Amino acid sequence: MLAGAGRRGLPRAGHLCWLLCAFTLKLCEAEAPVREEKLSVSTSTSPCWLAEEFVVTEECTPCSNFQIKTTPECGSTGYVEKITCSSSKRNEFRSCRSALLEQHLFWKFEGVVVAVALVFACLVIVRQRQLDRKALEKVRKQIESI
Protein backbone atom coordinates (compact mmCIF):
# COMPACT_ATOMS: atom_id res chain seq x y z
CA MET A 1 0.00 0.00 0.00
CA LEU A 2 1.29 3.46 -0.85
CA ALA A 3 2.18 5.86 1.91
CA GLY A 4 -0.76 8.12 2.56
CA ALA A 5 -3.24 5.89 0.73
CA GLY A 6 -6.63 5.67 2.39
CA ARG A 7 -6.13 8.93 4.27
CA ARG A 8 -8.71 10.95 2.43
CA GLY A 9 -9.75 13.15 5.38
CA LEU A 10 -6.26 14.36 6.23
CA PRO A 11 -5.54 16.66 3.25
CA ARG A 12 -8.85 18.49 3.71
CA ALA A 13 -8.05 19.06 7.38
CA GLY A 14 -4.57 20.26 6.38
CA HIS A 15 -6.04 22.74 3.91
CA LEU A 16 -8.53 23.91 6.53
CA CYS A 17 -5.70 24.42 9.00
CA TRP A 18 -3.74 26.55 6.50
CA LEU A 19 -6.87 28.51 5.63
CA LEU A 20 -7.55 29.27 9.32
CA CYS A 21 -3.93 30.27 9.91
CA ALA A 22 -3.97 32.60 6.90
CA PHE A 23 -7.27 34.15 8.01
CA THR A 24 -5.99 34.70 11.55
CA LEU A 25 -2.77 36.25 10.23
CA LYS A 26 -4.74 38.62 7.96
CA LEU A 27 -7.00 39.59 10.86
CA CYS A 28 -4.03 40.28 13.12
CA GLU A 29 -2.38 42.43 10.42
CA ALA A 30 -5.59 44.42 9.98
CA GLU A 31 -5.84 45.11 13.70
CA ALA A 32 -2.19 45.72 14.44
CA PRO A 33 -1.73 48.76 16.65
CA VAL A 34 -0.93 51.93 14.82
CA ARG A 35 2.59 53.09 15.53
CA GLU A 36 3.08 56.74 16.28
CA GLU A 37 5.44 58.30 13.79
CA LYS A 38 8.43 60.04 15.29
CA LEU A 39 8.96 63.55 14.05
CA SER A 40 12.52 64.41 13.07
CA VAL A 41 11.99 68.10 12.52
CA SER A 42 13.17 71.03 14.58
CA THR A 43 11.76 71.52 18.07
CA SER A 44 9.82 74.62 17.03
CA THR A 45 7.45 72.58 14.83
CA SER A 46 7.27 69.52 17.07
CA PRO A 47 4.17 69.10 19.24
CA CYS A 48 4.43 70.86 22.56
CA TRP A 49 3.21 67.80 24.47
CA LEU A 50 6.46 65.98 23.64
CA ALA A 51 8.61 68.51 25.48
CA GLU A 52 6.45 69.98 28.25
CA GLU A 53 3.66 69.28 30.67
CA PHE A 54 0.11 69.37 29.35
CA VAL A 55 -3.52 69.15 30.46
CA VAL A 56 -6.19 67.23 28.53
CA THR A 57 -9.01 69.70 27.88
CA GLU A 58 -11.21 67.38 25.80
CA GLU A 59 -11.20 63.59 26.24
CA CYS A 60 -10.61 61.17 23.38
CA THR A 61 -13.46 61.61 20.86
CA PRO A 62 -14.07 60.31 17.34
CA CYS A 63 -13.07 62.66 14.55
CA SER A 64 -15.75 64.26 12.40
CA ASN A 65 -15.59 63.93 8.60
CA PHE A 66 -14.18 67.47 8.40
CA GLN A 67 -11.51 66.76 11.03
CA ILE A 68 -10.44 63.58 9.24
CA LYS A 69 -9.72 65.63 6.11
CA THR A 70 -8.10 68.61 7.82
CA THR A 71 -6.38 67.33 10.99
CA PRO A 72 -3.42 65.00 10.41
CA GLU A 73 -3.75 63.55 13.94
CA CYS A 74 -7.09 62.00 12.96
CA GLY A 75 -5.55 59.94 10.18
CA SER A 76 -3.90 57.21 12.22
CA THR A 77 -6.63 56.22 14.71
CA GLY A 78 -9.72 58.28 13.88
CA TYR A 79 -9.79 59.65 17.45
CA VAL A 80 -8.27 62.84 18.88
CA GLU A 81 -8.03 64.57 22.21
CA LYS A 82 -7.49 68.29 22.72
CA ILE A 83 -4.62 69.25 25.00
CA THR A 84 -3.24 72.50 26.38
CA CYS A 85 0.47 72.74 27.04
CA SER A 86 1.32 74.31 30.40
CA SER A 87 4.27 76.61 29.69
CA SER A 88 3.53 77.66 26.09
CA LYS A 89 -0.30 77.75 26.56
CA ARG A 90 -0.76 76.25 23.08
CA ASN A 91 -3.89 74.24 22.25
CA GLU A 92 -3.16 71.19 20.12
CA PHE A 93 -4.74 67.93 19.07
CA ARG A 94 -3.17 64.57 19.79
CA SER A 95 -4.07 61.19 18.32
CA CYS A 96 -5.44 58.75 20.89
CA ARG A 97 -7.04 55.32 21.19
CA SER A 98 -10.62 55.17 22.43
CA ALA A 99 -11.39 52.84 25.33
CA LEU A 100 -14.53 51.73 23.50
CA LEU A 101 -12.52 50.95 20.36
CA GLU A 102 -9.98 48.99 22.40
CA GLN A 103 -12.76 47.04 24.12
CA HIS A 104 -14.36 46.24 20.76
CA LEU A 105 -11.04 45.03 19.33
CA PHE A 106 -10.41 42.91 22.45
CA TRP A 107 -13.76 41.11 22.22
CA LYS A 108 -13.29 40.65 18.47
CA PHE A 109 -9.92 39.01 19.17
CA GLU A 110 -11.43 36.84 21.91
CA GLY A 111 -14.18 35.74 19.51
CA VAL A 112 -11.61 34.73 16.89
CA VAL A 113 -9.60 32.79 19.47
CA VAL A 114 -12.71 30.90 20.67
CA ALA A 115 -13.76 30.15 17.08
CA VAL A 116 -10.32 28.83 16.17
CA ALA A 117 -10.24 26.73 19.36
CA LEU A 118 -13.64 25.22 18.53
CA VAL A 119 -12.58 24.40 14.98
CA PHE A 120 -9.41 22.68 16.14
CA ALA A 121 -11.30 20.84 18.90
CA CYS A 122 -13.66 19.49 16.22
CA LEU A 123 -10.70 18.47 14.08
CA VAL A 124 -9.18 16.59 17.03
CA ILE A 125 -12.47 14.78 17.69
CA VAL A 126 -12.86 13.80 14.02
CA ARG A 127 -9.27 12.56 13.80
CA GLN A 128 -9.61 10.60 17.06
CA ARG A 129 -12.72 8.88 15.75
CA GLN A 130 -10.89 7.97 12.53
CA LEU A 131 -8.02 6.46 14.49
CA ASP A 132 -10.42 4.57 16.79
CA ARG A 133 -12.21 3.10 13.76
CA LYS A 134 -8.89 2.01 12.24
CA ALA A 135 -7.81 0.39 15.52
CA LEU A 136 -11.13 -1.47 15.87
CA GLU A 137 -10.90 -2.64 12.26
CA LYS A 138 -7.38 -3.92 12.88
CA VAL A 139 -8.47 -5.80 16.02
CA ARG A 140 -11.49 -7.23 14.15
CA LYS A 141 -9.23 -8.50 11.34
CA GLN A 142 -6.84 -10.09 13.85
CA ILE A 143 -9.73 -11.84 15.63
CA GLU A 144 -11.16 -13.10 12.30
CA SER A 145 -7.79 -14.52 11.28
CA ILE A 146 -7.66 -16.76 14.38
C-alpha positions in Angstrom: 0.0 0.0 0.0 1.3 3.5 -0.9 2.2 5.9 1.9 -0.8 8.1 2.6 -3.2 5.9 0.7 -6.6 5.7 2.4 -6.1 8.9 4.3 -8.7 11.0 2.4 -9.8 13.1 5.4 -6.3 14.4 6.2 -5.5 16.7 3.2 -8.8 18.5 3.7 -8.0 19.1 7.4 -4.6 20.3 6.4 -6.0 22.7 3.9 -8.5 23.9 6.5 -5.7 24.4 9.0 -3.7 26.5 6.5 -6.9 28.5 5.6 -7.6 29.3 9.3 -3.9 30.3 9.9 -4.0 32.6 6.9 -7.3 34.1 8.0 -6.0 34.7 11.6 -2.8 36.2 10.2 -4.7 38.6 8.0 -7.0 39.6 10.9 -4.0 40.3 13.1 -2.4 42.4 10.4 -5.6 44.4 10.0 -5.8 45.1 13.7 -2.2 45.7 14.4 -1.7 48.8 16.7 -0.9 51.9 14.8 2.6 53.1 15.5 3.1 56.7 16.3 5.4 58.3 13.8 8.4 60.0 15.3 9.0 63.5 14.0 12.5 64.4 13.1 12.0 68.1 12.5 13.2 71.0 14.6 11.8 71.5 18.1 9.8 74.6 17.0 7.5 72.6 14.8 7.3 69.5 17.1 4.2 69.1 19.2 4.4 70.9 22.6 3.2 67.8 24.5 6.5 66.0 23.6 8.6 68.5 25.5 6.4 70.0 28.2 3.7 69.3 30.7 0.1 69.4 29.3 -3.5 69.1 30.5 -6.2 67.2 28.5 -9.0 69.7 27.9 -11.2 67.4 25.8 -11.2 63.6 26.2 -10.6 61.2 23.4 -13.5 61.6 20.9 -14.1 60.3 17.3 -13.1 62.7 14.5 -15.8 64.3 12.4 -15.6 63.9 8.6 -14.2 67.5 8.4 -11.5 66.8 11.0 -10.4 63.6 9.2 -9.7 65.6 6.1 -8.1 68.6 7.8 -6.4 67.3 11.0 -3.4 65.0 10.4 -3.7 63.6 13.9 -7.1 62.0 13.0 -5.6 59.9 10.2 -3.9 57.2 12.2 -6.6 56.2 14.7 -9.7 58.3 13.9 -9.8 59.7 17.4 -8.3 62.8 18.9 -8.0 64.6 22.2 -7.5 68.3 22.7 -4.6 69.2 25.0 -3.2 72.5 26.4 0.5 72.7 27.0 1.3 74.3 30.4 4.3 76.6 29.7 3.5 77.7 26.1 -0.3 77.7 26.6 -0.8 76.2 23.1 -3.9 74.2 22.3 -3.2 71.2 20.1 -4.7 67.9 19.1 -3.2 64.6 19.8 -4.1 61.2 18.3 -5.4 58.7 20.9 -7.0 55.3 21.2 -10.6 55.2 22.4 -11.4 52.8 25.3 -14.5 51.7 23.5 -12.5 51.0 20.4 -10.0 49.0 22.4 -12.8 47.0 24.1 -14.4 46.2 20.8 -11.0 45.0 19.3 -10.4 42.9 22.5 -13.8 41.1 22.2 -13.3 40.6 18.5 -9.9 39.0 19.2 -11.4 36.8 21.9 -14.2 35.7 19.5 -11.6 34.7 16.9 -9.6 32.8 19.5 -12.7 30.9 20.7 -13.8 30.1 17.1 -10.3 28.8 16.2 -10.2 26.7 19.4 -13.6 25.2 18.5 -12.6 24.4 15.0 -9.4 22.7 16.1 -11.3 20.8 18.9 -13.7 19.5 16.2 -10.7 18.5 14.1 -9.2 16.6 17.0 -12.5 14.8 17.7 -12.9 13.8 14.0 -9.3 12.6 13.8 -9.6 10.6 17.1 -12.7 8.9 15.8 -10.9 8.0 12.5 -8.0 6.5 14.5 -10.4 4.6 16.8 -12.2 3.1 13.8 -8.9 2.0 12.2 -7.8 0.4 15.5 -11.1 -1.5 15.9 -10.9 -2.6 12.3 -7.4 -3.9 12.9 -8.5 -5.8 16.0 -11.5 -7.2 14.2 -9.2 -8.5 11.3 -6.8 -10.1 13.9 -9.7 -11.8 15.6 -11.2 -13.1 12.3 -7.8 -14.5 11.3 -7.7 -16.8 14.4 
